[in-house]
Amino acid sequence: MNLKKELSVINAMEPIVIQLFEEQYLKERTLACGCDKCQLDILLLTLNQLPPRYTSSQAGEAYIKALYLNPQLQSDILKVLTQSVKVIEDNPSHP
């Protein structure tokens, strides 16, 4: 299989997780440490624990985002996100 450089692969979970993170933690300012490194660590840890939802088009990304408007699916992501916040707050990668 030849993959051309024009092909793009999108993990549609990234914007979903980022949006929930911003709404639940950044706007509320509830993080023990809000530095960029801790924020990135939280996002990465969360994304590594969730199944990726890959697509190659904006239409596919919109479809996946629409699926995650389901309150139960959002709750599932928020649970993993909350666990990640706890792990990073208890073990920050900086002094």
C-alpha positions as protocol buffer text, in pm:
chain_id: "A"
residue {
  index: 1
  type: MET
  ca { x: 0 y: 0 z: 0 }
}
residue {
  index: 2
  type: ASN
  ca { x: 140 y: 336 z: -101 }
}
residue {
  index: 3
  type: LEU
  ca { x: 42 y: 616 z: 131 }
}
residue {
  index: 4
  type: LYS
  ca { x: 70 y: 955 z: -29 }
}
residue {
  index: 5
  type: LYS
  ca { x: 182 y: 1253 z: 171 }
}
residue {
  index: 6
  type: GLU
  ca { x: -152 y: 1422 z: 96 }
}
residue {
  index: 7
  type: LEU
  ca { x: -339 y: 1163 z: 300 }
}
residue {
  index: 8
  type: SER
  ca { x: -423 y: 1270 z: 649 }
}
residue {
  index: 9
  type: VAL
  ca { x: -528 y: 1055 z: 938 }
}
residue {
  index: 10
  type: ILE
  ca { x: -727 y: 1220 z: 1214 }
}
residue {
  index: 11
  type: ASN
  ca { x: -791 y: 1081 z: 1560 }
}
residue {
  index: 12
  type: ALA
  ca { x: -1132 y: 1238 z: 1617 }
}
residue {
  index: 13
  type: MET
  ca { x: -1100 y: 1170 z: 1991 }
}
residue {
  index: 14
  type: GLU
  ca { x: -841 y: 1447 z: 2023 }
}
residue {
  index: 15
  type: PRO
  ca { x: -1076 y: 1745 z: 1977 }
}
residue {
  index: 16
  type: ILE
  ca { x: -1346 y: 1572 z: 2183 }
}
residue {
  index: 17
  type: VAL
  ca { x: -1109 y: 1518 z: 2478 }
}
residue {
  index: 18
  type: ILE
  ca { x: -961 y: 1867 z: 2445 }
}
residue {
  index: 19
  type: GLN
  ca { x: -1307 y: 2026 z: 2446 }
}
residue {
  index: 20
  type: LEU
  ca { x: -1417 y: 1833 z: 2757 }
}
residue {
  index: 21
  type: PHE
  ca { x: -1088 y: 1915 z: 2929 }
}
residue {
  index: 22
  type: GLU
  ca { x: -1129 y: 2285 z: 2856 }
}
residue {
  index: 23
  type: GLU
  ca { x: -1492 y: 2290 z: 2968 }
}
residue {
  index: 24
  type: GLN
  ca { x: -1449 y: 2085 z: 3284 }
}
residue {
  index: 25
  type: TYR
  ca { x: -1105 y: 2186 z: 3409 }
}
residue {
  index: 26
  type: LEU
  ca { x: -961 y: 2494 z: 3239 }
}
residue {
  index: 27
  type: LYS
  ca { x: -1269 y: 2715 z: 3256 }
}
residue {
  index: 28
  type: GLU
  ca { x: -1333 y: 2610 z: 3615 }
}
residue {
  index: 29
  type: ARG
  ca { x: -964 y: 2648 z: 3709 }
}
residue {
  index: 30
  type: THR
  ca { x: -973 y: 2336 z: 3922 }
}
residue {
  index: 31
  type: LEU
  ca { x: -629 y: 2196 z: 3838 }
}
residue {
  index: 32
  type: ALA
  ca { x: -365 y: 2187 z: 4111 }
}
residue {
  index: 33
  type: CYS
  ca { x: -110 y: 2287 z: 3846 }
}
residue {
  index: 34
  type: GLY
  ca { x: -228 y: 2448 z: 3526 }
}
residue {
  index: 35
  type: CYS
  ca { x: 108 y: 2468 z: 3350 }
}
residue {
  index: 36
  type: ASP
  ca { x: 130 y: 2367 z: 2985 }
}
residue {
  index: 37
  type: LYS
  ca { x: 332 y: 2053 z: 3065 }
}
residue {
  index: 38
  type: CYS
  ca { x: 74 y: 1919 z: 3312 }
}
residue {
  index: 39
  type: GLN
  ca { x: -212 y: 2002 z: 3077 }
}
residue {
  index: 40
  type: LEU
  ca { x: -41 y: 1817 z: 2791 }
}
residue {
  index: 41
  type: ASP
  ca { x: 39 y: 1520 z: 3017 }
}
residue {
  index: 42
  type: ILE
  ca { x: -327 y: 1498 z: 3121 }
}
residue {
  index: 43
  type: LEU
  ca { x: -445 y: 1505 z: 2760 }
}
residue {
  index: 44
  type: LEU
  ca { x: -189 y: 1247 z: 2647 }
}
residue {
  index: 45
  type: LEU
  ca { x: -263 y: 1011 z: 2935 }
}
residue {
  index: 46
  type: THR
  ca { x: -635 y: 1038 z: 2864 }
}
residue {
  index: 47
  type: LEU
  ca { x: -596 y: 977 z: 2491 }
}
residue {
  index: 48
  type: ASN
  ca { x: -372 y: 676 z: 2553 }
}
residue {
  index: 49
  type: GLN
  ca { x: -644 y: 517 z: 2767 }
}
residue {
  index: 50
  type: LEU
  ca { x: -931 y: 576 z: 2522 }
}
residue {
  index: 51
  type: PRO
  ca { x: -981 y: 385 z: 2198 }
}
residue {
  index: 52
  type: PRO
  ca { x: -882 y: 603 z: 1904 }
}
residue {
  index: 53
  type: ARG
  ca { x: -1147 y: 694 z: 1649 }
}
residue {
  index: 54
  type: TYR
  ca { x: -956 y: 741 z: 1325 }
}
residue {
  index: 55
  type: THR
  ca { x: -1094 y: 900 z: 1013 }
}
residue {
  index: 56
  type: SER
  ca { x: -948 y: 1059 z: 703 }
}
residue {
  index: 57
  type: SER
  ca { x: -1206 y: 1325 z: 633 }
}
residue {
  index: 58
  type: GLN
  ca { x: -1381 y: 1615 z: 795 }
}
residue {
  index: 59
  type: ALA
  ca { x: -1713 y: 1442 z: 731 }
}
residue {
  index: 60
  type: GLY
  ca { x: -1591 y: 1137 z: 923 }
}
residue {
  index: 61
  type: GLU
  ca { x: -1467 y: 1357 z: 1205 }
}
residue {
  index: 62
  type: ALA
  ca { x: -1804 y: 1534 z: 1223 }
}
residue {
  index: 63
  type: TYR
  ca { x: -1983 y: 1197 z: 1234 }
}
residue {
  index: 64
  type: ILE
  ca { x: -1766 y: 1074 z: 1522 }
}
residue {
  index: 65
  type: LYS
  ca { x: -1813 y: 1400 z: 1711 }
}
residue {
  index: 66
  type: ALA
  ca { x: -2189 y: 1366 z: 1666 }
}
residue {
  index: 67
  type: LEU
  ca { x: -2174 y: 1018 z: 1819 }
}
residue {
  index: 68
  type: TYR
  ca { x: -2001 y: 1161 z: 2123 }
}
residue {
  index: 69
  type: LEU
  ca { x: -2282 y: 1406 z: 2189 }
}
residue {
  index: 70
  type: ASN
  ca { x: -2437 y: 1108 z: 2368 }
}
residue {
  index: 71
  type: PRO
  ca { x: -2426 y: 1191 z: 2741 }
}
residue {
  index: 72
  type: GLN
  ca { x: -2314 y: 838 z: 2835 }
}
residue {
  index: 73
  type: LEU
  ca { x: -2016 y: 849 z: 2598 }
}
residue {
  index: 74
  type: GLN
  ca { x: -1921 y: 1194 z: 2726 }
}
residue {
  index: 75
  type: SER
  ca { x: -1947 y: 1062 z: 3081 }
}
residue {
  index: 76
  type: ASP
  ca { x: -1715 y: 773 z: 2992 }
}
residue {
  index: 77
  type: ILE
  ca { x: -1455 y: 1014 z: 2854 }
}
residue {
  index: 78
  type: LEU
  ca { x: -1493 y: 1246 z: 3153 }
}
residue {
  index: 79
  type: LYS
  ca { x: -1430 y: 953 z: 3388 }
}
residue {
  index: 80
  type: VAL
  ca { x: -1101 y: 870 z: 3215 }
}
residue {
  index: 81
  type: LEU
  ca { x: -1010 y: 1240 z: 3202 }
}
residue {
  index: 82
  type: THR
  ca { x: -1074 y: 1278 z: 3575 }
}
residue {
  index: 83
  type: GLN
  ca { x: -855 y: 975 z: 3649 }
}
residue {
  index: 84
  type: SER
  ca { x: -578 y: 1125 z: 3435 }
}
residue {
  index: 85
  type: VAL
  ca { x: -601 y: 1457 z: 3619 }
}
residue {
  index: 86
  type: LYS
  ca { x: -560 y: 1274 z: 3950 }
}
residue {
  index: 87
  type: VAL
  ca { x: -258 y: 1076 z: 3825 }
}
residue {
  index: 88
  type: ILE
  ca { x: -80 y: 1385 z: 3691 }
}
residue {
  index: 89
  type: GLU
  ca { x: -163 y: 1596 z: 3996 }
}
residue {
  index: 90
  type: ASP
  ca { x: -23 y: 1323 z: 4222 }
}
residue {
  index: 91
  type: ASN
  ca { x: 285 y: 1272 z: 4000 }
}
residue {
  index: 92
  type: PRO
  ca { x: 370 y: 1587 z: 3806 }
}
residue {
  index: 93
  type: SER
  ca { x: 665 y: 1559 z: 3569 }
}
residue {
  index: 94
  type: HIS
  ca { x: 821 y: 1870 z: 3722 }
}
residue {
  index: 95
  type: PRO
  ca { x: 922 y: 1976 z: 4074 }
}
